């Protein structure tokens, strides 16, 4: 048995302990002493020597921890139950995470232990998704990132062993119906009461498809000309609207009259079939697809919401007001609608074809040229 004390390269003292066990095994341990003085380091090394003599050198737990770390395939159900469901995410959000895990992450990384997923593995995942849109790839990477961060919080792994960098995406303007197209759509929809309500609820109140489906007559106040967006439906699950907050939307005269004429007692829902059953998402989509085809405009339900925001922006409504009416969580989303129609842009350019304005009235500022003129008394 021997104990050697020597200065450590970065300060302090290094202890080198050699112990021969009764069975003849030689145990050596070399490490920096926790004490700063040489005498204290000597006492610590002697105490450590006695521990090694009695118990032997402790076995490394690194291999044991590695074996206990679950694979992504094994951890996925635990993540869905303990994170997505426990945090009461919306049913659509839970379903989206399940789909990403089942379709993308488990096939690509399912057999990898969580602490062995490398940056190169993430890059291979991106390569496997090269035919997908950048937004889809980022959704997959986001689920992987949240899963690994959750594993760290639950002390399943010590740290995330990879870097996850999202792809750059271009911000596109939301498509919408121009004023003429929307009026044509509404006129065609008049022959179908349900289609007429859907077109107006989306285009003049900004409701999402799920919010239309869950709208109840108790949410509509025809006297005040106002409706409350308090719930949303997704595949039979009724939850709060996107963003988690209800909002109040004033009604246009046309939408107020349409709701008054469509008032019924078949169901508490505004949109329902002849037997009082709520309309499904597929029925709403098919109804508007049929009407859009007859009106010769782009089909879709969510485009009506885009139309609502865009028409408000083109009529000069403040961005903050549009954000409140549409229920956007941040103003950046609202900014996507702050654009003008092609007709409005064309009209603006046509102003250049008009004759230039006459000379401005006498004064220090010439508005026609935007230049400061010298006062007559200052001319030389």
MARMI-348602 format. One record per atom (N, C-alpha, C): x, y, z. Coordinates in steps of 0.05 Angstrom, whole numbers, plus 32768, in hexadecimal, padded with zeros to 4 digits. Atoms other than C-alpha are relative to their C-alpha. Layout:
residues N
XYZ/...
***
This chain:
residues 380
80117FE88000/800080008000/801280198000/7FF07FE88001/801980457FF0/7FEE80187FF8/800E7FE78006/8001808D7FEC/801480147FF7/7FEE7FEB800A/802480C17FC2/7FF1801A7FFC/800C7FE68003/8015810B7FC5/801280117FEE/7FF17FEF8012/802A81397F8C/7FEF80187FF8/800F7FE88009/8017817F7F74/7FEF7FFA7FE8/801280048017/7FDC81807F45/800580167FEC/7FF87FED8015/7FE581A37F02/7FF2801A8001/80107FE87FFE/7FAE81D67F0E/7FFD800A801D/80017FF87FE4/7FBC81E17F57/7FF57FEA8012/800980157FEE/7FAE81B67F94/80137FE98000/7FEF80187FFD/7FC881707FA0/7FF37FE87FF3/80098019800B/7FC2812E7F7B/80097FE98011/7FF980187FF0/7FC080ED7FA2/80017FE87FEE/7FFD80198010/7FD880AB7F85/80007FE98015/800480157FEC/7FBF80707FAF/80037FE57FF3/7FFD801C8009/7FD580287FA5/7FFA7FEE8017/800880127FEB/7FB47FF17FCD/7FFF7FE47FF5/8002801C8008/7FBD7FA57FC9/7FEC7FF28012/8016800D7FF1/7F7E7F807FDD/80097FE48009/7FF8801B7FF6/7F807F3D8004/80017FEB7FEA/7FFF80158015/7F737F167FC4/801780067FEC/7FE97FFB8011/7FB17F357FA5/7FFA80157FEA/80077FED8014/7F8B7F677F79/800C801B8007/7FF47FE57FFC/7FAF7FAA7F71/7FEC80157FF7/80137FEA8006/7F827FE77F74/800F801A8001/7FF37FE68001/7F9B802B7F5F/7FEB80157FFA/80137FEA8004/7F76806C7F64/8010801A8001/7FF17FE68001/7F9280B07F4F/7FEC80167FFA/80137FEA8004/7F6A80F07F56/800980188010/7FF97FE87FF2/7F6D81377F6F/7FF28000801B/800B7FFF7FE5/7F63813E7FBA/7FEE80188003/80137FE97FFC/7F29816A7FD1/800C80158013/7FF47FED7FED/7F58818D8003/801580107FF2/7FED7FEE800D/7F8581C77FF2/801C7FFE800C/7FE580037FF3/7FBE81BA8024/800A7FE47FFC/7FF4801A8004/7FEF8181801D/7FFA7FED8017/800680117FE8/7FE381688064/7FE47FF57FFF/801C80098001/7F988166805B/7FFC7FEC7FE9/800180138016/7FA181438018/800B7FE58008/7FF480197FF6/7FCE810F803A/7FEC7FF18012/8014800D7FEF/7F988101806F/7FE97FF57FF0/801680098011/7F6280FC803A/80087FE67FF0/7FF78017800F/7F8C80CB8011/80027FE78011/7FFE80187FEE/7F99809E804D/7FE57FF58007/801B800A7FFB/7F4F809C805D/7FF57FF27FE8/800A800D8019/7F40808B8015/800E7FE57FFC/7FF280198002/7F7580558018/7FF37FEA8010/800E80147FEE/7F5180338052/7FE67FF77FF3/80198007800D/7F0F8036802C/80057FEB7FE9/7FFA80128016/7F2E80157FEF/80097FE4800A/7FF7801A7FF5/7F4E7FDF801B/7FE97FEF8009/8017800F7FF5/7F0C7FCC803A/7FEC7FF97FEA/801680048014/7EDB7FD47FFF/800A7FFB7FE4/7FF68003801B/7F087FD27FC3/7FF880187FEF/80067FE98011/7F0380027F89/7FE37FFE7FF7/801D80018008/7EB980147F7B/7FFE7FFB7FE2/80058006801C/7E9D7FF97F3A/7FF580187FF1/800A7FEA8011/7E90802B7F02/7FE27FFC7FFA/801D80028005/7E46803A7EFB/7FF9800A7FE4/80067FF5801A/7E4D80567EB5/7FF27FEC7FEE/800C80148011/7E3D80157E92/7FE47FF98009/801A80067FF5/7E0380077EC1/7FEC80167FF9/80127FEA8007/7DE5804C7EB4/7FF87FFF7FE3/80058002801D/7DEC80437E69/7FEC7FEA7FFA/801280168005/7DC880007E6C/7FE480078009/801A7FF97FF6/7D8F801F7E94/7FF280167FF0/800B7FEB800F/7D8580597E65/7FED7FF57FEA/8012800C8014/7D47804C7E3A/8006800A7FE4/7FFF7FF8801B/7D45804F7DEF/7FEA80147FFA/80157FEE8007/7D1B80837DCC/7FE67FF27FFC/8019800F8003/7CE9804D7DBA/7FF47FF9801B/800A80077FE6/7CE380397E03/7FF68019800F/80067FE87FF1/7CDF80817E1D/7FE8800E7FF3/80157FF2800E/7CAC80997DE9/7FE47FFF800E/801A80017FF2/7C6C807F7E0C/8000800F801B/7FFE7FF27FE7/7C85809A7E4E/8000801E7FFC/80007FE48006/7C9180DE7E2E/7FE3800A7FF9/801C7FF88008/7C4A80E07E10/7FEF80018019/801180007FE8/7C2980CD7E52/800980148015/7FF67FF07FEA/7C5680F27E82/8004801D7FFA/7FFC7FE48008/7C6081317E5A/7FE8800B7FF2/80167FF58011/7C2B813C7E24/7FE57FFF800F/801B80037FF3/7BEF81207E49/8000800C801C/7FFF7FF57FE5/7C0681347E8F/7FFE801E8000/80017FE38002/7C0E817C7E79/7FE6800A7FF3/801B7FFA800B/7BC881797E5A/800280107FE6/7FFF7FF4801B/7BDD818C7E14/7FE67FFA7FF2/80198004800F/7BA481927DE3/80027FE57FF1/8000801A800D/7B8F81507DC3/800E80007FE5/7FF27FFE8019/7BA981687D80/801E80018004/7FE37FFF7FFA/7BED81777D9F/800B7FE58008/7FF7801B7FF8/7BF181327DBF/80017FEE7FE8/800180118019/7BDD81117D7D/801880077FEE/7FEA7FF88011/7C12813A7D58/801A7FF4800A/7FE8800C7FF5/7C4981227D87/80017FE27FFC/8000801D8005/7C3380DA7D81/80077FFA7FE3/7FFA8004801C/7C3580E07D36/801D80047FF9/7FE47FFB8005/7C7A80FE7D35/80117FE9800B/7FF180167FF4/7C9480C77D63/7FFD7FE77FEF/80058019800E/7C73808F7D3D/800B80007FE3/7FF97FFF801C/7C8280A67CF6/801D80077FFB/7FE67FF68006/7CC580C87CFC/80167FF88015/7FEA80047FEC/7CEC80C27D3E/80057FE38007/7FFC801D7FF9/7CE180797D51/800D7FF17FE9/7FF2800E8015/7CF2805E7D0C/801D80077FFC/7FE57FF78005/7D3180887D08/80137FFC8018/7FEF80007FE8/7D4A808A7D50/7FF67FEE8016/800D80107FEB/7D1F80587D75/80127FEE8010/7FEE80127FF3/7D5780287D86/8018800D800E/7FEB7FF17FF3/7D86805E7D9E/7FF98007801D/80047FF87FE4/7D8E80697DE9/8001801F8001/80037FE38000/7D7C80B07DFC/801A800F8004/7FE67FF37FFB/7DC380C07E14/80147FFA7FEA/7FEE80078016/7DE180A47DD4/7FF7800D7FE5/80097FF38019/7DBB80CF7DA1/801380177FFB/7FEB7FED8006/7DF180F87D80/7FF680157FEC/80067FEB8013/7DF181377D55/7FFF7FF47FE4/8000800D801A/7E01810B7D19/7FE67FF17FFC/801A800E8002/7DC280E27D28/7FEA80147FF8/80137FEB8006/7D9A81237D26/800280087FE3/7FFC7FF8801C/7DB981367CE3/7FF67FEA7FED/800A80168011/7DA880F17CC7/7FE180017FFF/801D7FFD7FFF/7D6080FD7CDE/7FF780157FEC/80077FEA8013/7D5F813E7CB7/80037FF67FE3/7FFC800B801C/7D7A811A7C79/7FE97FEE7FF8/801780128006/7D4380E67C7E/7FE7800F7FFB/80187FF08004/7D10811E7C7E/800480167FEB/7FFA7FEB8014/7D2E81457C44/7FE980067FED/80167FFC8012/7CEF813B7C1B/7FE8800E800D/80157FF37FF0/7CC5815B7C52/8004801E8000/7FFE7FE37FFE/7CB681A57C5A/801180078019/7FEE7FF87FEA/7CE681CB7C88/7FF08002801A/80107FFD7FE7/7CAD81DA7CB9/7FFA7FE4800C/8004801B7FF6/7C9E818F7CBE/80187FF5800E/7FE780097FF4/7CE7817F7CCC/8004800E801B/7FFD7FF17FE7/7CE881B57D02/7FED7FF68015/8013800C7FED/7CAA81977D22/800B7FE6800C/7FF4801A7FF7/7CCD81537D26/801780068013/7FE97FFA7FF0/7D0D81727D42/7FF7800C801B/800A7FF47FE7/7CE481997D76/7FF67FEB8013/800980167FEF/7CC3815A7D90/80187FF1800C/7FE8800E7FF6/7D0781387D95/800E80118016/7FF37FEE7FEC/7D2381747DBB/7FF18000801A/801080007FE7/7CE981767DEC/80027FE5800E/7FFD801A7FF4/7CEE812B7DF7/801A7FFD800F/7FE580027FF3/7D39812F7E08/800180128018/7FFF7FED7FE9/7D30816C7E35/7FEF7FF48017/8010800D7FEB/7CF981467E5A/800F7FEA800D/7FF080157FF5/7D27810B7E63/8015800A8013/7FEC7FF47FED/7D5B81397E83/7FF280098019/800F7FF67FE8/7D2681597EB1/7FF87FE88012/800880187FF0/7D1081137EC7/80187FF08009/7FE7800E7FF8/7D5980FF7ED3/80037FE57FF3/7FFC8019800F/7D5480C77EA0/801C80007FF3/7FE57FFD800A/7D9380E27E7F/800C8019800E/7FF37FE97FF3/7DC781137E9A/7FFF80197FEF/80007FE98012/7DC981407E5D/7FF87FF77FE4/80068006801D/7DB581457E14/801B7FFE7FF1/7FE68005800D/7DEE81287DEB/800180087FE3/80007FF8801C/7DDC81497DA9/7FF7801D7FFD/80097FE58006/7DD1818D7D8A/7FE97FFE7FEB/801780018012/7D8D81987D68/7FFB801C7FF5/80037FE6800D/7D8B81D27D37/7FEA7FFF7FEC/80177FFF8012/7D4B81E47D13/8008800A7FE5/7FFB7FF5801B/7D4881F27CC9/7FF5801C7FFD/800A7FE58006/7D3F82387CAF/7FE77FFD7FEE/80198001800F/7CF982447C95/7FFA801C7FF6/80077FE6800B/7CE0827C7C68/7FE38007800A/801A7FF77FF7/7CA582A47C82/7FF080097FE8/80117FFA8017/7C6E82A47C4E/7FE7800F8009/80197FF27FFA/7C3182D07C4B/7FE87FED7FFE/801780128000/7BEF82AE7C5B/7FEE80077FE8/80137FFC8017/7BC182A47C1F/7FE58008800A/801A7FF67FF8/7B7D82C57C21/7FEF80067FE8/80127FF78016/7B4082D77BF7/8000801E7FFF/80027FE38004/7B40831C7BDA/7FE280078005/801C7FF77FFA/7B0183467BE6/7FED7FF57FEC/8012800A8014/7AE283327BA4/7FFC7FE28002/8002801E7FFE/7AF282E87BAD/7FEF7FF98018/800F80077FE8/7AD682E77BF3/7FE280067FFC/801C7FFA8005/7A9583097BDE/7FF47FEC7FEE/800A80148012/7A8E82D77BA6/7FFB7FE6800F/800380187FF0/7A98829E7BD8/7FE780028011/80177FFD7FEE/7A6482BA7C08/7FE67FFE7FF0/801880018011/7A3182C37BCF/7FF97FE37FF8/8005801C8007/7A3A827B7BB9/7FF67FF08018/8006800F7FE7/7A3582627C01/7FE38005800A/801A7FF97FF5/79F182837C0C/7FEC7FE97FFB/801380168006/79CE82467BED/80027FEA8015/7FFD80157FEB/79E8821B7C27/8004800F801B/7FFF7FF27FE7/79D982357C6D/801A7FFB8010/7FE880077FF1/7A13820F7C8D/8019800D7FF3/7FE97FF5800E/7A4482257C58/8002801E8003/80017FE37FFD/7A2D826D7C5E/800A8008801C/7FF67FFA7FE5/7A39826D7CA9/801E7FFB8003/7FE380067FFE/7A7E824D7CA2/801080167FF2/7FF17FEB800E/7A9382807C6E/8001801A800F/80017FE77FF1/7A7D82BA7C9A/800F7FFE801B/7FF280047FE7/7A97829D7CDC/801E80017FFC/7FE37FFF8006/7ADB82947CBC/8009801B7FF5/7FF87FE8800E/7ADE82D17C90/7FFA801A800D/80077FE77FF3/7ABC83057CBD/80027FFE801E/7FFB80027FE3/7ACB82EA7D03/801B7FF38006/7FE5800B7FFD/7B0D82C77CF8/80027FE68010/7FFF80197FF0/7AFA82847D18/800F7FEA7FF1/7FF48018800B/7B2482477D0E/7FEB7FEA7FFC/801380158006/7B0382077CF5/7FF57FF3801A/8008800C7FE6/7B0281E77D3B/7FEF80138011/80107FED7FF1/7AE682277D59/7FE480037FF5/801B8000800C/7AAD82287D27/7FF07FE88009/800E80197FF9/7A9C81E07D36/7FF78000801C/800780007FE4/7A9B81EC7D81/7FEF80188009/800F7FE87FF9/7A75822E7D7F/7FE37FF88008/801B80057FF5/7A35822C7DA8/7FEF80197FFF/80127FE88001/79F882597DA6/80038011801A/7FFB7FF07FE8/7A08826D7DEE/801880137FFE/7FE97FEF8004/7A48828C7DD3/7FF980187FEE/80087FEB8013/7A2182B97DA3/7FEC8013800D/80127FEC7FF6/7A0182FA7DBA/7FF880127FE8/80097FF18017/79D983157D80/7FF8801C8007/80077FE57FF7/79C283517DA9/801880128000/7FE77FF07FFF/7A0983697DB6/80107FFD7FE6/7FF180068018/7A1F834E7D72/801D7FF98007/7FE580097FF7/7A5883287D91/7FFF7FE28005/7FFE801C7FF9/7A6F82E07D97/80197FFB8010/7FE980077FEF/7A9E82BF7DC9/800C7FE67FF6/7FF280188009/7AD2828E7DB0/800C7FF38019/7FF9800B7FE6/7AD782627DEE/800A7FE37FFE/7FF9801D8001/7AE5821B7DD4/80077FF97FE3/7FF9800A801A/7B0081F37D9A/7FFD7FE28000/8003801D8001/7AF481AC7D82/80147FF47FEC/7FEE800F8012/7B25817A7D64/7FFA7FE28003/8007801C8000/7B0C81347D53/7FF17FF78018/801180077FEA/7AD781347D88/800A800A801B/7FF57FF57FE7/7B0481547DBE/7FFB801E8001/80057FE37FFD/7AEB81987DD5/8013800B8015/7FED7FF47FEE/7B2181C37DF4/7FFE801F7FFD/80007FE38003/7B32820D7DFB/800C80077FE5/7FF47FF8801A/7B4582347DBC/801E80008001/7FE37FFF8002/7B8C82367DA4/800A8019800F/7FF67FEA7FEF/7BB582617DD4/7FF57FFF801C/800A80047FE5/7B8A824D7E0F/7FEE8016800B/80107FEA7FF6/7B61828D7E13/7FE880047FEE/80177FF98010/7B1B829F7DFE/8002801C7FF6/80007FE5800B/7B0E82DD7DD5/7FE480077FF7/801A7FF58008/7AD383097DC2/8004800D7FE4/7FFE7FF5801B/7AC6831B7D79/7FE5800E7FFA/80197FF38009/7A9383507D63/7FF77FF57FE6/800C800B8018/7A6483397D2D/7FFA80167FEB/80097FEE8015/7A5A835A7CEA/7FE27FFE7FFD/801D80018004/7A13836A7CD5/7FF87FE87FF0/800680178011/7A1583347CA0/80017FE68010/7FFD80187FF0/7A2D82FF7CD0/7FEA7FFE8016/801680007FEC/79FA83157D05/7FE67FF77FF4/80198008800D/79C1830D7CD4/80007FE37FF8/7FFD801D8007/79DB82C97CBC/7FFB7FEF8018/800380107FE8/79DE82B07D03/7FE38001800A/801C7FFD7FF7/799882CB7D13/7FEE7FEE7FEE/801080118012/797B82A77CD6/80057FE38004/7FF8801D7FFD/79A082667CE6/7FF97FF6801C/800680087FE4/798882647D2F/7FEF7FE78000/800F80197FFF/7970821E7D40/80017FF5801C/8001800D7FE6/796081F27D7C/80087FE37FFE/7FF8801C8003/797C81B17D61/80177FF88012/7FE880067FF0/79BC81B77D89/800A801A800C/7FF47FE97FF4/79E481E57DB5/8015800C7FED/7FEC7FF78013/7A1781E97D7C/7FF380117FEA/800A7FEF8017/7A0F821E7D46/80007FEF7FE7/7FFD80118018/7A2881EE7D10/7FF97FE38007/8008801B7FFB/7A0481AC7D10/7FF07FF67FE8/800F800B8016/79E1817D7CE0/7FE280008006/801D7FFF7FFC/799681727CD9/7FF67FF18019/8007800F7FE8/799681417D14/800C800C8019/7FF47FF37FE9/79BB81717D41/801C7FF78008/7FE5800A7FFB/79FE814E7D3D/801480157FF7/7FEC7FEC8008/7A3B817C7D3C/800E7FF87FE6/7FF280058019/7A5E81837CF9/801D7FF78006/7FE480087FFD/7AA1815F7CF3/801280127FEF/7FED7FF0800F/7AE0817F7CD8/7FFF7FF87FE2/80018008801C/7ADA81567C99/7FE8800B7FF2/80187FF5800C/7A93816D7C8C/8004801E7FFA/7FFC7FE48004/7AA781B67C95/801380057FE9/7FEC7FFD8016/7AE381AE7C66/7FF37FFA7FE5/800C8008801A/7ABB818A7C30/7FEB80157FF8/80147FEC8007/7A8381BE7C34/800D80187FF4/7FF37FE8800A/7AB381F87C29/800F7FFA7FE6/7FF380088019/7AD981D27BF3/7FEC80017FE9/801480008015/7A9981CA7BCC/7FF8801D7FF9/80087FE48005/7A8582137BD4/8017800F7FF1/7FE97FF3800C/7ACC822B7BC2/80037FF97FE2/7FFE8009801C/7ACB82027B82/7FEB800F7FEF/80157FF2800F/7A8982227B6D/8006801E7FFD/7FFA7FE48001/7AA382677B7D/801B80067FF2/7FE67FFE800E/7AE582597B59/801580108011/7FEB7FF47FEF/7B11826D7B95/800F7FE9800D/7FF080147FF3/7B4682497BBC/7FF17FF38017/8010800E7FEB/7B2782137BE9/800E8001801B/7FF580027FE5/7B31820C7C34/7FEF800E8014/800E7FF47FEA/7B15821F7C77/80118015800E/7FEE7FEE7FF2/7B51823F7C98/800680197FF0/7FFB7FE98011/7B5A826E7C5D/7FEC80168006/80147FEC7FF8/7B1A82907C75/800B80118017/7FF47FF17FEA/7B3F82A47CB5/801580127FF6/7FEB7FEF800C/7B7982BE7C8C/7FF280187FF2/800F7FEB800D/7B4682E67C64/7FF680158014/80097FEE7FEB/7B2983047CA4/801680138008/7FEA7FF07FF6/7B6D831C7CBC/800A80137FEA/7FF57FF08016/7B8483347C77/7FED80177FF9/80137FEA8006/7B44835C7C6A/800180168015/7FFD7FEC7FEB/7B4B837E7CAD/801980117FFC/7FE77FF18005/7B9383907C9D/7FFE80137FE9/80027FF08018/7B8283AA7C58/7FED80188004/80117FEA7FFA/7B4C83D67C76/800B80138015/7FF27FEE7FEE/7B7E83F57CA5/7FFD7FFA801E/800380077FE3/7B6F83D07CE7/801B7FFE800C/7FE680037FF2/7BA883D47D1A/80077FE38004/7FF7801C7FFD/7BD283957D20/7FF87FF5801B/800780097FE5/7BC483927D6B/7FE27FF88001/801C80078000/7B7983917D5E/7FFB7FE67FF1/8002801A800F/7B8083597D2A/800A7FE98011/7FF680157FEE/7BA983327D5C/7FEC7FF78015/801480067FEB/7B7383377D91/7FE87FF17FF4/8018800C800D/7B3A83267D61/80067FE37FF7/7FF9801B800A/7B5F82EA7D43/800A7FED8015/7FF680127FEA/7B7A82D07D85/801C7FF77FFB/7FE480088004/7BC382CF7D6F/800F8004801A/7FF07FFE7FE7/7BF482C27DA7/801580157FFF/7FEB7FEC8002/7C2982F17D8C/7FFA80117FE7/80057FED8015/7C29832D7D5E/800E7FF87FE6/7FF280088018/7C5A830C7D2E/7FEE7FF07FED/8013800F8011/7C2382DD7D16/7FEE80137FF2/80127FED800C/7BF683187D09/800D800F7FE9/7FF17FF18015/7C2C833A7CDF/7FFF7FF27FE5/8002800F8019/7C2483037CAB/7FE8800A7FEF/80187FF7800E/7BE183237C98/8001801E7FF9/7FFE7FE38004/7BF9836B7C95/800B80067FE3/7FF87FFB801C/7BFC836F7C49/7FE7800A7FF1/80167FF68011/7BD2838C7C11/7FFA7FED7FE9/800880108017/7BAC836B7BD9/800E80097FE7/7FF57FF7801A/7BC8836B7B92/7FF280187FF4/800F7FE9800B/7B90839B7B7F/8008801A800E/7FF87FE97FF1/7BA483CB7BB6/801C80097FF8/7FE57FF98009/7BED83C87BA1/8000800D7FE5/80027FF5801B/7BDA83D57B59/7FF5801C8001/800B7FE57FFE/7BB084117B6D/80158014800B/7FEB7FEE7FF6/7BEB842D7B94/801480087FEB/7FED7FFA8015/7C1984297B58/7FF380127FEB/800D7FEF8014/7BE484497B2B/8000801D8009/7FFF7FE47FF7/7BEA84887B57/8017800E7FF2/7FEA7FF4800E/7C2C84937B33/7FF9800A7FE5/80097FF8801B/7C07849A7AF1/7FF0801A8001/800F7FE87FFF/7BDF84D57B0B/801280187FFE/7FF07FE78003/7BF6851D7AFD/800B8008801C/7FF47FF77FE7/7C2585397B31/7FF18017800C/80107FEA7FF4/7C0585687B63/800D801B7FFA/7FF67FE58005/7C0B85B37B59/8012800A8016/7FEE7FF57FEC/7C3B85DF7B7F/7FF28005801A/800B7FFD7FE5/7C3085E37BC9/7FFD801E8006/80037FE47FF7/7C1986227BEC/801A800A800B/7FE87FF47FF6/7C4D86537C01/80067FF8801C/7FF980097FE5/7C72863C7C3E/801C7FF58000/7FE5800A7FFE/7CB486217C57/80037FE37FF7/7FFE801C8007/7CA285DA7C42/7FF17FFA7FE7/800D80078019/7C9385C37BFB/7FF77FE38001/8009801B7FFD/7C6785857C04/80027FEF7FE7/7FFF800F8018/7C6985727BBB/801C7FF47FFB/7FE5800B8004/7CB485687BBD/800C7FF6801A/7FF5800A7FE7/7CBF855C7C07/801A800E8007/7FE67FF37FFB/7CF785907C0B/7FFB801A8010/80017FE77FF1/7D0585C97C3A/800A80177FEE/7FF87FE98010/7D06860C7C14/800B80168011/7FF47FEA7FF2/7D2F86467C28/7FEB80178001/80117FE97FFE/7D0886827C41/800A80167FEE/7FF87FEB8013/7D0886BD7C11/80148013800B/7FED7FED7FF5/7D2D86E87C41/801C7FF58003/7FE5800C7FFD/7D6786B67C44/800D7FFC7FE6/7FF48004801A/7D7386B57BF9/801380177FFA/7FEC7FEC8007/7DB086D97BDF/800380027FE1/
***
